[in-house]
Amino acid sequence: MQITVRPLALTLETPFKLSYGATTVRENVLVQIDDGTFTGVGEAAVVPYTGETPARVSAYLGDGALAAALGDNALWLEDALDRLPPGESSAARAAVDMALHDLWGQHLGQPLYRLWGLNPARSSRSSFTIAMDDDEASYRARLNVAAAQYGLIKLKLGGGDWRDDLERVRIARETVDAPLCVDANGGWSAGDGLAIVPRLAGLGVIFVEQPVARDDVDGWRALRAGLPDERPPLIADESVQGVDSVPPLAGLVDGINIKLAKCGGLRAARRMIALARAYGMRVMLGCMVESSVAVTAAAHLAPLADFADLDGNLLITNDPYRGAQIVDGAVRLPDAPGLGVTPRD
């Protein structure tokens, strides 16, 4: 199989401000795997907080050991995935995993969700993310636009004082009638979470994502012990990196956010879903700032999830592909074989 790697600089429509910084461009990497009959495509999201860099991703994808591991039969998908070099880059492995699944589906002539026996009509509705904004008028305007097009709005929080975050949610609640969820990206202490989460419940917030820092296990314990039963579910995101990170969170969180770039691809994501269900956890499917390639790959698993946050391709101005769509908040999966993504002109 022939491997082609190229950089993919994604330009954000508005600066993306999170608890750990703001960005206007994300330097992702595309990989194409051609077996002489079909070409599968995948995407590696280069996310600063995970330590990924374009150079590290490209080094994995350009390694001769990777090309040797793929074999020569796209139908032997599990064999190829078993042979992938471990490497340091989960995003790069995710890109190869997506491309191999894309090839597999194309050879079988069916979209992935159909090969897995999933009903696309059962896909969870997707949220649309509103980043933090210090300009209240701009913030309200963006909320109104999002509420008119999407069924669930996610507010990025964790910008400093939890009281400022609470005010952002109050502004959102005043501005739109749409359901709200929030994501602190690990920007709160346990004390902050104990103070703000009950107040968020009073504002009708559906769930709270990653209130404490990625490795703050004691913080998760404190929230579990100190928060009332009547509260929004707590969903772990940054604390969830792969299959092995799920069991330690059992009993501490209500659900996990699965992202392909963190866990290494679709096969690992399916294993995490099964493991989460065994522990009684809810499942959310998320994405990074990505093109329609990676977002569509994750969307094929949406029928298995309780929540979805698959809007990464909607935040950029230069998406090179078409794929899954969000229509009035509903995830619409493509009907073409494999991932079902097609290049734009």
Steps between C-alpha positions, in 0.01 A plus 500: 500500500614850420491761778472873423533758777431871474454787745155645555485848651145564619396863545245572773215733416538671838783465755445189711550604862521222760621476857856429379531756220361634174578392143408614150664219298545127566778314317349157432633225272317299231598147401386308193550126457467369144484125436478531122120474493375750757647779709419532869542829681565586864588806706726563797393789723799681645377618840744706711400368844563138398859575399438415135696687233479480119858371497421214741191403304681512166791296639262220594314511168824507301664212685584208275383261770147636459490429128628147560238441770199578283517183292341476157137406567265773621240242607732371771434813703558350845835353390619839376385679817670239718827557318507881526821620669422634851683833461443808716229666292145381566377758246717345228375151584145635488560639152626161375210323673250730324663449161503121540134498605423720199675252268322206665158658452573595141601145410180368662291772336332617822530791747658409832186542709322244281785251525478534879122451492424849633183696424593860402159621615609424857790745484510737794454871433820701482586811697657808346785663690514867600847602615555758773462862393569809710274710277147442630328631188707271279433210736125552487505532122686172460259330739202616297650374175581161657155464656336558162696216337580239768310318769755509781756767587824425682656789691874501555583604858797483735641841417593597855253585776208257510269795566588638156420160352166496677424843357576370149244225550245748635551719194452200275186395687358854464587514132374167361247231583719221361624231741849566639797292608838625623865401471758639743794321330648428844499867594343465846621374834285255692386790718395697193305200374323453833395865487389532139352161400190525725438849362533368145231245578269790579568643155400180327845388391481147355853386585833634626814393316847471657459733801841415654847455355590195293692313774306630801359171625455646848296780343267251335463320834419827679232586246346155521489518879395863537246566225130427546336214312280746310766649274604488135707192404878546518672398175875438491687618190867586550514232772408245233789423266445139394359162596719465810384835640137391534510254796667746746210741442229246583295626792648851473339633182162455338631469147796531266566706188669285235714672236671304226818710506554419867413131505662396172205451267168331439590154630619639833193724519268202460686317778464806725127517432457137600711550812313815602167322467630213714579755773161668465647817352343727242678544169574820316669520160714807456746646257788742480524790256498269199383478142205291382735200471551443873160637603320266260705204622383566856143566384467140379497403870234758593218241519684347798532826697285693747653835406693630200721802446591465133532859388877534443459531125237773546748723682741526205493691170699265276363148540644300205238222519125445525359236730267478800270797553309650790148601398295669772727330752456152351805310374453393136738227388611461137377194313816443295735205574765523771513836674297646216699822475558669165751774409370848438586666171 
